[in-house]
Amino acid sequence: MSRSTYIPYLILSFCLIALAGCSSSGSSADNQSAAITGSVMAGPTSGAKITVKTVAGAVVAGPVTSSIDGSYNISIPSSALATDLIFEATDGTFDDEAEQSASGKSVPLGTLSAYVSSGSLTPGSHVTIDPSSTIIRKMVAGGKSKSAAETSFSAAFGYTPDSSIKPAFVNMSTASTDKQRLAGIRIAAFSQLTKDFINDPTKQFEMIDAMADDLFDDSFDGRKNGAAVTTATGTAIPEDIGNRFTSALVGFETSSLNKCKLSPDKLGPLPFNKIALTDSYKVEFVPGTMAAAMGKTRFTIKLTNRSDNTPAVGKAVSLLPYMYMATKSHTTPSEPVIDNGDGTYSCTVYYVMASTSNGISMGIWQIKVNIGTESANFYPSVAMPMGNTMLTKLTGITDSITGMAGVEKRTYFLFRDSLTADTSGHTFSLFLATKENLLNFPAVTVGSSLKDQTGTLWTVNSISVQMSTDATTWVNSTDSGNGHWSASGLTGLASGVSGKIYVKVTVNGEQKSTDGAAVATANGYQTFTVIP
């Protein structure tokens, strides 16, 4: 090609390229899309059809099909991301995470969905479609704003669903983050609730629909605006549905089915649902005048016969308080339950620790209420005490037990019972208990039988408890029975002013110390800060 013909040809080529570019620029803008990933989870769901719609119902993407692990990929027109979107999953099957029998295999998926707010998605975003997101979506469809639906959901379930988190598979060991494990456990809790409540994994989706209907009036109690809520096949949602979900969550997390390594302390604060139903009784947890806190806490259990709605009097009621922690779980001291003769039962628990410490979750407290052969569980949040010291500890010197790490010196727990003014000063009362093992925190009384580090029984033959307000003049305490001690005539305390009460404890001739070392100048007593 000659130079004279080459130059016009080159110019023409550039023009054609430019025209092509101009022509295609508008087309590519129209066709730009965002690649979104996600999961369909009622258990990892295979073969689900995922469609993305506008709130008005217009399809903007899909359907695409989920893989065997529940994952999916879908491309959404970029222009659609500026609007609220509904992600919907139908069809497919999953293996139920709580029901391990044949009936839990290849369970048909109902309809799950997620409501995604405008502007919240960008290319690469993740959208999990699960029971929690479905309840939010259904409340929004019923007329609530998304924020109002999330507020109502959080009050009932104790968390706000986050569809951007990819849940872990909880029936297997996983290297997922704690947030992913927790998301997986919460999904499994719906399967566990279905098993506990209906015992048919195929009914989970109609149960979820009914739960959304129940919660719409911001009260999670089996009723919507006063009318009973039932599933599509006629199962009534019970008034203790909130308590049942929390029990299912804790039950699954602490079971052998949880293989994802999430520990109980990571469950976070749980909603304190105060009504539970057993076969025979409606059980109501009535908090005392003071909220649950480390130390002494009083509350009332109210029992009603479900058969005729009358007070359940004269029942054999007992308590089992239990703390689920990351590396160990344990009970705590409690008093025998008092029957008030009117269907109410007075209870006292002495909590050895709070639910959180310095903002860090320590674990989950469960109060199991036994009524004969039936039982109900409650999950109070136990706070740190403010102002007054509610619990101190002393340690044995030659007095030891077998602990988790081998031999450890015995701990004596000194719980504040009360401080009252008397004619000659003040009377201070305390409750004395010890730890035999993680499941036994008995009161220490004369005549108690305890075990040493070898497992040999020994008897408490003598106890001396002395109190002082100056650590110099000591007043002998009176044994009130069952581990309770009180000293009167304590002087030097003024109403509304912070003061100190010092306590010595001697068991079978051995004075206990703060550090397990031989008693010297200041380690032979504990200190309570008190404000009369």
C-alpha positions as CSV (number, residue, x, y, z in Angstrom):
1,M,0.0,0.0,0.0
2,S,1.4,3.4,-1.0
3,R,1.8,6.2,1.5
4,S,-0.8,8.3,-0.4
5,T,-3.5,5.6,0.1
6,Y,-2.4,4.5,3.6
7,I,-3.0,7.9,5.3
8,P,-6.7,8.3,4.2
9,Y,-7.3,4.6,5.1
10,L,-5.8,5.2,8.6
11,I,-8.0,8.2,9.1
12,L,-11.1,6.3,8.0
13,S,-10.3,3.5,10.4
14,F,-10.0,5.8,13.4
15,C,-13.3,7.4,12.5
16,L,-15.0,4.0,12.3
17,I,-13.6,3.0,15.7
18,A,-14.7,6.2,17.2
19,L,-18.2,5.8,15.8
20,A,-18.4,2.3,17.0
21,G,-17.3,3.4,20.5
22,C,-19.9,6.1,20.5
23,S,-22.6,3.7,19.4
24,S,-21.7,1.1,22.0
25,S,-21.3,3.4,25.0
26,G,-25.0,4.0,25.4
27,S,-25.7,0.3,25.0
28,S,-23.1,-0.8,27.7
29,A,-24.5,1.7,30.1
30,D,-28.0,0.3,29.6
31,N,-26.6,-3.3,30.1
32,Q,-24.3,-2.7,33.2
33,S,-25.0,-5.1,36.0
34,A,-23.8,-5.9,39.5
35,A,-22.7,-9.4,40.3
36,I,-24.3,-10.4,43.7
37,T,-23.5,-13.5,45.7
38,G,-25.7,-15.1,48.3
39,S,-26.9,-18.1,50.3
40,V,-30.3,-19.8,50.7
41,M,-30.4,-21.2,54.2
42,A,-32.9,-23.2,56.2
43,G,-30.0,-25.6,56.2
44,P,-27.9,-25.3,53.0
45,T,-30.5,-25.4,50.2
46,S,-29.8,-27.1,46.9
47,G,-31.7,-26.3,43.7
48,A,-33.6,-23.3,45.0
49,K,-34.8,-20.8,42.4
50,I,-33.8,-17.3,43.3
51,T,-35.6,-14.3,41.8
52,V,-35.0,-10.6,42.4
53,K,-38.1,-8.3,42.2
54,T,-39.1,-4.8,42.9
55,V,-41.4,-4.1,45.7
56,A,-44.2,-3.8,43.1
57,G,-43.4,-7.4,41.9
58,A,-41.6,-6.7,38.7
59,V,-38.8,-9.2,38.1
60,V,-35.4,-7.6,37.6
61,A,-33.1,-10.6,37.8
62,G,-33.3,-14.4,37.8
63,P,-34.3,-17.0,38.3
64,V,-31.0,-18.6,39.1
65,T,-30.4,-21.9,40.9
66,S,-28.6,-22.4,44.2
67,S,-25.7,-24.9,44.4
68,I,-25.6,-27.9,46.8
69,D,-24.2,-25.7,49.5
70,G,-27.0,-23.1,49.2
71,S,-24.8,-20.5,47.4
72,Y,-26.0,-18.6,44.4
73,N,-24.7,-15.9,42.0
74,I,-27.0,-13.4,40.3
75,S,-26.5,-10.4,38.1
76,I,-28.7,-7.4,38.8
77,P,-29.1,-4.4,36.5
78,S,-27.1,-1.6,38.2
79,S,-30.0,0.8,37.7
80,A,-32.2,-1.5,39.9
81,L,-29.8,-1.1,42.9
82,A,-31.2,2.3,43.6
83,T,-34.6,0.8,44.5
84,D,-35.7,-1.5,47.3
85,L,-35.5,-5.1,46.2
86,I,-37.0,-8.4,47.2
87,F,-34.9,-11.5,47.0
88,E,-37.1,-14.6,46.9
89,A,-36.1,-18.3,47.0
90,T,-38.5,-21.1,46.2
91,D,-38.3,-24.9,45.5
92,G,-35.1,-26.8,46.2
93,T,-34.4,-29.1,49.2
94,F,-32.3,-29.0,52.3
95,D,-31.1,-31.3,55.1
96,D,-32.6,-30.1,58.4
97,E,-29.9,-29.1,60.9
98,A,-31.9,-30.2,64.0
99,E,-33.8,-33.2,62.7
100,Q,-31.2,-35.9,61.9
101,S,-33.6,-38.7,61.2
102,A,-34.7,-39.7,57.7
103,S,-37.6,-37.1,57.9
104,G,-35.0,-34.3,58.0
105,K,-33.3,-35.3,54.8
106,S,-34.1,-33.6,51.5
107,V,-36.8,-31.4,53.0
108,P,-38.7,-29.4,50.4
109,L,-38.0,-25.7,50.7
110,G,-41.0,-23.4,51.2
111,T,-40.7,-19.7,50.3
112,L,-37.9,-17.6,51.9
113,S,-37.2,-14.0,51.1
114,A,-35.2,-11.0,52.1
115,Y,-36.0,-7.3,51.8
116,V,-32.9,-5.3,50.7
117,S,-33.0,-1.5,51.0
118,S,-32.1,0.8,48.1
119,G,-28.4,1.7,47.9
120,S,-27.3,-1.1,50.2
121,L,-25.9,-3.3,47.4
122,T,-22.8,-2.9,45.4
123,P,-21.0,-5.3,43.1
124,G,-19.8,-8.3,45.2
125,S,-22.4,-7.8,47.9
126,H,-23.8,-10.9,49.7
127,V,-27.5,-11.5,50.4
128,T,-28.5,-14.4,52.7
129,I,-32.1,-15.5,52.4
130,D,-33.2,-17.3,55.6
131,P,-36.0,-17.5,58.2
132,S,-35.0,-14.2,60.0
133,S,-34.9,-12.2,56.7
134,T,-38.2,-13.8,55.7
135,I,-39.9,-12.6,58.9
136,I,-38.7,-9.0,58.3
137,R,-39.8,-9.2,54.7
138,K,-43.3,-10.4,55.6
139,M,-43.8,-7.6,58.2
140,V,-42.7,-5.0,55.6
141,A,-45.1,-6.6,53.1
142,G,-47.8,-6.2,55.8
143,G,-47.2,-2.4,56.0
144,K,-44.4,-1.8,58.4
145,S,-41.3,0.1,57.5
146,K,-38.2,-1.9,57.4
147,S,-36.7,-0.1,60.4
148,A,-39.9,-0.7,62.4
149,A,-39.9,-4.4,61.4
150,E,-36.3,-4.7,62.5
151,T,-37.0,-3.0,65.9
152,S,-39.9,-5.3,66.5
153,F,-37.8,-8.4,65.5
154,S,-34.9,-7.4,67.7
155,A,-37.1,-7.0,70.7
156,A,-38.5,-10.4,70.2
157,F,-35.5,-12.4,69.1
158,G,-32.6,-10.4,70.6
159,Y,-30.8,-9.6,67.3
160,T,-31.3,-7.7,64.0
161,P,-30.9,-9.9,60.9
162,D,-27.9,-9.0,58.7
163,S,-28.2,-10.5,55.3
164,S,-24.7,-9.4,54.3
165,I,-23.3,-12.2,56.5
166,K,-22.6,-15.6,54.9
167,P,-23.7,-18.1,57.6
168,A,-21.5,-21.0,58.6
169,F,-22.7,-24.6,58.3
170,V,-23.3,-25.5,61.9
171,N,-23.4,-29.3,61.5
172,M,-19.7,-29.4,60.6
173,S,-16.4,-28.0,61.9
174,T,-15.7,-24.6,60.2
175,A,-13.0,-21.9,60.1
176,S,-15.7,-19.2,59.7
177,T,-15.8,-16.1,61.8
178,D,-17.8,-15.8,65.0
179,K,-20.4,-13.7,63.2
180,Q,-20.8,-16.3,60.5
181,R,-21.1,-19.1,63.1
182,L,-23.7,-17.1,65.1
183,A,-25.7,-16.4,61.9
184,G,-25.6,-20.2,61.3
185,I,-26.7,-21.1,64.8
186,R,-29.6,-18.6,64.6
187,I,-30.8,-20.3,61.4
188,A,-30.5,-23.7,63.0
189,A,-32.6,-22.4,66.0
190,F,-35.6,-22.2,63.7
191,S,-35.1,-25.8,62.7
192,Q,-34.8,-26.7,66.4
193,L,-37.9,-24.7,67.2
194,T,-39.8,-26.5,64.5
195,K,-38.7,-29.9,65.8
196,D,-39.6,-29.0,69.4
197,F,-42.9,-27.4,68.6
198,I,-44.3,-29.2,65.6
199,N,-41.9,-32.1,65.0
200,D,-42.2,-31.9,61.2
201,P,-39.4,-30.1,59.3
202,T,-41.7,-29.4,56.4
203,K,-43.9,-27.2,58.6
204,Q,-41.0,-24.7,59.3
205,F,-42.1,-22.3,56.6
206,E,-45.7,-22.0,57.6
207,M,-44.5,-21.5,61.2
208,I,-42.3,-18.6,60.0
209,D,-45.2,-17.0,58.2
210,A,-47.3,-17.3,61.4
211,M,-44.5,-15.9,63.5
212,A,-44.3,-12.8,61.3
213,D,-48.0,-12.4,61.6
214,D,-47.8,-12.7,65.4
215,L,-45.0,-10.1,65.7
216,F,-46.7,-7.6,63.4
217,D,-48.4,-5.9,66.4
218,D,-45.0,-5.7,68.2
219,S,-46.0,-8.3,70.8
220,F,-44.7,-11.9,70.4
221,D,-47.4,-13.7,72.2
222,G,-49.3,-15.9,69.8
223,R,-51.9,-13.2,69.1
224,K,-52.3,-10.4,66.6
225,N,-54.3,-7.5,67.8
226,G,-55.9,-9.9,70.3
227,A,-56.8,-12.6,67.8
228,A,-55.1,-16.0,68.0
229,V,-52.5,-16.7,65.3
230,T,-52.4,-20.1,63.6
231,T,-50.2,-21.7,60.9
232,A,-51.6,-22.5,57.5
233,T,-52.5,-26.0,58.7
234,G,-54.1,-24.9,61.9
235,T,-51.4,-25.1,64.6
236,A,-51.9,-22.3,67.1
237,I,-48.8,-20.2,67.9
238,P,-48.4,-20.4,71.7
239,E,-48.1,-17.4,73.9
240,D,-44.6,-18.5,75.0
241,I,-43.3,-18.6,71.4
242,G,-40.5,-16.1,72.3
243,N,-39.3,-18.3,75.2
244,R,-39.5,-21.4,73.0
245,F,-37.3,-19.7,70.4
246,T,-34.7,-18.7,73.0
247,S,-34.8,-22.3,74.4
248,A,-34.3,-23.7,70.9
249,L,-31.4,-21.4,70.3
250,V,-29.6,-22.3,73.5
251,G,-30.6,-25.9,73.2
252,F,-29.1,-26.3,69.7
253,E,-26.0,-24.3,70.6
254,T,-25.2,-26.5,73.6
255,S,-26.1,-29.8,71.8
256,S,-23.8,-32.2,70.0
257,L,-25.3,-31.0,66.7
258,N,-23.4,-27.8,67.0
259,K,-20.1,-28.6,65.4
260,C,-19.2,-25.1,64.2
261,K,-17.3,-24.3,67.5
262,L,-19.3,-21.3,68.5
263,S,-19.3,-21.1,72.3
264,P,-22.3,-20.0,74.5
265,D,-20.8,-16.7,75.5
266,K,-21.0,-15.6,71.9
267,L,-24.8,-15.9,71.8
268,G,-24.9,-12.4,73.3
269,P,-27.7,-11.0,75.5
270,L,-30.9,-13.0,75.0
271,P,-34.4,-11.6,75.2
272,F,-35.8,-12.3,78.7
273,N,-39.2,-13.9,78.0
274,K,-41.1,-14.3,81.2
275,I,-43.8,-16.8,80.2
276,A,-43.3,-20.5,79.5
277,L,-45.8,-23.2,79.0
278,T,-45.4,-26.8,80.2
279,D,-47.9,-29.6,79.6
280,S,-49.8,-28.7,82.7
281,Y,-48.8,-25.2,83.8
282,K,-48.4,-21.7,82.6
283,V,-45.2,-20.6,84.3
284,E,-44.6,-16.9,84.8
285,F,-41.3,-15.4,86.0
286,V,-42.1,-12.3,88.0
287,P,-38.9,-10.3,88.7
288,G,-38.3,-8.8,92.1
289,T,-38.1,-5.1,92.9
290,M,-34.4,-5.2,92.0
291,A,-33.2,-6.5,88.6
292,A,-31.0,-9.6,88.5
293,A,-27.4,-8.8,89.5
294,M,-24.4,-10.7,90.8
295,G,-25.1,-11.6,94.4
296,K,-28.6,-12.1,96.0
297,T,-31.6,-11.9,93.6
298,R,-35.2,-12.5,94.5
299,F,-38.1,-13.3,92.2
300,T,-41.4,-15.1,92.1
301,I,-42.7,-17.9,90.1
302,K,-46.4,-17.8,89.4
303,L,-48.0,-21.1,88.4
304,T,-51.4,-21.4,86.7
305,N,-53.2,-24.7,85.8
306,R,-53.7,-24.7,82.0
307,S,-56.7,-27.0,82.3
308,D,-58.9,-24.5,84.2
309,N,-56.8,-21.3,84.5
310,T,-56.7,-21.6,88.4
311,P,-53.7,-21.0,90.6
312,A,-51.5,-24.1,90.9
313,V,-51.0,-24.4,94.6
314,G,-49.0,-26.9,96.6
315,K,-46.7,-28.0,93.9
316,A,-43.1,-29.3,94.3
317,V,-41.1,-26.5,92.8
318,S,-37.3,-26.4,92.7
319,L,-34.7,-24.3,90.8
320,L,-31.6,-25.2,88.9
321,P,-29.6,-22.1,87.9
322,Y,-26.9,-22.7,85.3
323,M,-24.3,-20.6,83.6
324,Y,-23.2,-21.7,80.1
325,M,-19.7,-20.4,79.4
326,A,-17.0,-20.7,76.8
327,T,-14.8,-23.3,78.5
328,K,-16.8,-24.4,81.5
329,S,-20.4,-24.3,82.8
330,H,-21.6,-24.2,86.4
331,T,-24.4,-23.7,88.7
332,T,-24.7,-21.2,91.6
333,P,-26.2,-21.2,95.1
334,S,-29.9,-20.9,95.6
335,E,-32.4,-21.2,98.4
336,P,-35.2,-23.8,98.7
337,V,-38.3,-22.5,97.0
338,I,-41.0,-21.2,99.3
339,D,-44.7,-22.1,98.5
340,N,-46.8,-19.0,99.3
341,G,-50.0,-21.1,99.2
342,D,-51.7,-19.0,96.4
343,G,-50.0,-20.3,93.3
344,T,-46.9,-18.1,93.7
345,Y,-43.5,-19.4,94.8
346,S,-40.8,-17.2,96.3
347,C,-37.3,-17.8,94.9
348,T,-33.8,-16.6,95.9
349,V,-30.7,-17.2,93.8
350,Y,-27.2,-16.1,94.7
351,Y,-25.3,-15.4,91.4
352,V,-21.6,-15.9,91.6
353,M,-21.0,-13.9,88.4
354,A,-22.6,-11.4,86.0
355,S,-23.6,-12.1,82.4
356,T,-21.0,-9.6,81.2
357,S,-17.8,-8.1,82.6
358,N,-16.3,-4.9,81.3
359,G,-18.6,-5.1,78.3
360,I,-17.5,-8.7,77.4
361,S,-20.1,-11.5,77.5
362,M,-19.2,-14.2,80.1
363,G,-22.0,-16.6,79.1
364,I,-25.7,-17.3,79.4
365,W,-27.6,-17.7,82.6
366,Q,-30.5,-20.2,82.5
367,I,-33.0,-20.7,85.4
368,K,-34.6,-24.1,85.1
369,V,-37.9,-24.2,87.1
370,N,-38.9,-27.8,87.9
371,I,-42.5,-28.5,88.8
372,G,-42.7,-32.2,89.6
373,T,-41.6,-33.9,86.4
374,E,-42.2,-30.9,84.2
375,S,-39.8,-27.9,83.7
376,A,-39.5,-24.5,82.1
377,N,-36.4,-22.4,81.3
378,F,-35.8,-18.7,81.6
379,Y,-32.8,-16.7,80.5
380,P,-32.3,-13.6,82.7
381,S,-29.4,-11.1,82.1
382,V,-27.4,-10.8,85.3
383,A,-25.9,-7.3,85.8
384,M,-22.8,-6.2,87.8
385,P,-23.9,-4.7,91.1
386,M,-23.6,-0.9,91.6
387,G,-22.4,0.8,94.7
388,N,-22.7,-1.9,97.4
389,T,-20.5,-5.0,97.4
390,M,-22.8,-8.0,97.0
391,L,-20.3,-10.8,96.9
392,T,-16.8,-11.3,98.3
393,K,-14.7,-14.5,98.6
394,L,-12.3,-16.1,101.0
395,T,-10.0,-19.1,100.4
396,G,-9.1,-22.2,102.3
397,I,-5.5,-22.6,103.4
398,T,-5.2,-26.4,103.9
399,D,-8.8,-26.8,102.7
400,S,-8.7,-27.9,99.0
401,I,-11.0,-29.5,96.4
402,T,-10.4,-31.1,93.0
403,G,-10.9,-28.5,90.3
404,M,-10.8,-28.5,86.5
405,A,-7.0,-28.0,86.5
406,G,-6.3,-30.3,89.4
407,V,-6.2,-29.5,93.1
408,E,-7.4,-26.0,94.0
409,K,-7.9,-24.3,97.3
410,R,-11.6,-24.2,98.4
411,T,-13.5,-21.0,97.7
412,Y,-15.9,-19.6,100.3
413,F,-18.6,-17.2,98.9
414,L,-19.8,-14.4,101.2
415,F,-23.1,-12.9,99.8
416,R,-24.6,-9.8,101.2
417,D,-28.1,-10.6,102.5
418,S,-29.2,-7.3,104.1
419,L,-28.1,-4.2,106.1
420,T,-30.6,-2.7,108.5
421,A,-30.5,-0.1,111.2
422,D,-31.0,-1.3,114.8
423,T,-31.1,0.4,118.2
424,S,-27.4,0.2,118.7
425,G,-26.1,0.7,115.1
426,H,-26.7,-1.6,112.2
427,T,-27.3,-5.3,111.6
428,F,-25.5,-6.9,108.7
429,S,-26.5,-10.3,107.4
430,L,-24.7,-12.6,104.9
431,F,-25.1,-16.0,103.2
432,L,-22.1,-18.3,103.3
433,A,-21.6,-20.9,100.6
434,T,-18.8,-22.9,99.0
435,K,-18.0,-24.7,95.7
436,E,-17.8,-28.5,95.9
437,N,-17.6,-28.8,92.1
438,L,-19.1,-26.9,89.1
439,L,-22.5,-28.5,89.7
440,N,-22.7,-28.1,93.5
441,F,-22.4,-24.8,95.4
442,P,-23.9,-25.7,98.8
443,A,-24.5,-23.5,101.8
444,V,-21.9,-24.0,104.6
445,T,-23.6,-25.0,107.8
446,V,-22.5,-26.8,111.0
447,G,-23.0,-30.5,110.1
448,S,-22.4,-30.1,106.4
449,S,-20.5,-32.9,104.7
450,L,-17.9,-31.7,102.2
451,K,-15.3,-33.5,100.1
452,D,-11.6,-32.7,100.1
453,Q,-9.2,-32.9,97.1
454,T,-9.0,-36.7,97.5
455,G,-12.8,-37.1,97.5
456,T,-12.8,-37.9,101.2
457,L,-15.8,-36.6,103.1
458,W,-15.3,-34.4,106.1
459,T,-17.8,-32.7,108.4
460,V,-18.1,-29.0,109.3
461,N,-18.1,-29.2,113.1
462,S,-17.7,-25.5,113.8
463,I,-18.1,-22.1,112.1
464,S,-17.2,-18.7,113.4
465,V,-18.2,-15.5,111.5
466,Q,-17.1,-12.2,112.9
467,M,-17.8,-8.7,111.6
468,S,-16.3,-5.2,112.2
469,T,-16.6,-1.7,110.8
470,D,-13.0,-0.8,111.6
471,A,-11.1,-4.2,111.3
472,T,-10.2,-3.8,115.0
473,T,-13.3,-4.4,117.1
474,W,-15.0,-7.6,116.1
475,V,-18.6,-8.7,116.7
476,N,-19.5,-12.4,116.8
477,S,-22.3,-13.2,114.3
478,T,-25.3,-15.3,115.0
479,D,-26.0,-18.5,113.0
480,S,-29.5,-18.0,111.5
481,G,-29.4,-21.5,109.9
482,N,-28.9,-22.7,106.3
483,G,-25.8,-20.6,105.8
484,H,-27.2,-17.3,107.0
485,W,-25.3,-15.2,109.6
486,S,-25.9,-11.8,111.1
487,A,-24.2,-9.4,113.4
488,S,-26.0,-6.6,115.3
489,G,-24.7,-3.5,117.0
490,L,-22.2,-2.5,114.2
491,T,-21.3,1.1,114.8
492,G,-19.7,3.8,112.7
493,L,-22.0,3.6,109.7
494,A,-24.0,6.7,108.6
495,S,-27.1,6.7,106.4
496,G,-26.4,7.5,102.8
497,V,-22.6,7.5,103.4
498,S,-20.3,4.8,102.0
499,G,-18.8,2.6,104.7
500,K,-17.0,-0.7,105.2
501,I,-17.9,-3.9,106.9
502,Y,-15.1,-6.4,107.4
503,V,-15.8,-10.2,107.8
504,K,-13.7,-13.0,109.1
505,V,-14.7,-16.7,108.6
506,T,-13.3,-19.6,110.5
507,V,-14.3,-23.2,109.7
508,N,-13.1,-26.1,111.9
509,G,-10.5,-23.9,113.5
510,E,-9.0,-22.6,110.2
511,Q,-9.4,-18.9,109.5
512,K,-9.9,-18.4,105.8
513,S,-7.8,-15.8,103.9
514,T,-8.1,-13.7,100.8
515,D,-5.3,-15.4,99.0
516,G,-5.0,-18.9,100.4
517,A,-1.8,-18.0,102.3
518,A,-1.5,-18.2,106.1
519,V,-3.3,-15.4,107.8
520,A,-1.2,-12.3,108.4
521,T,-2.1,-8.7,109.0
522,A,-4.7,-7.9,106.3
523,N,-5.4,-11.1,104.4
524,G,-7.6,-12.7,107.1
525,Y,-10.8,-10.9,106.3
526,Q,-12.9,-9.6,103.4
527,T,-14.4,-6.2,102.9
528,F,-17.9,-5.2,102.0
529,T,-18.5,-1.6,100.8
530,V,-22.0,-0.6,102.1
531,I,-24.2,2.4,101.8
532,P,-26.8,2.3,104.6
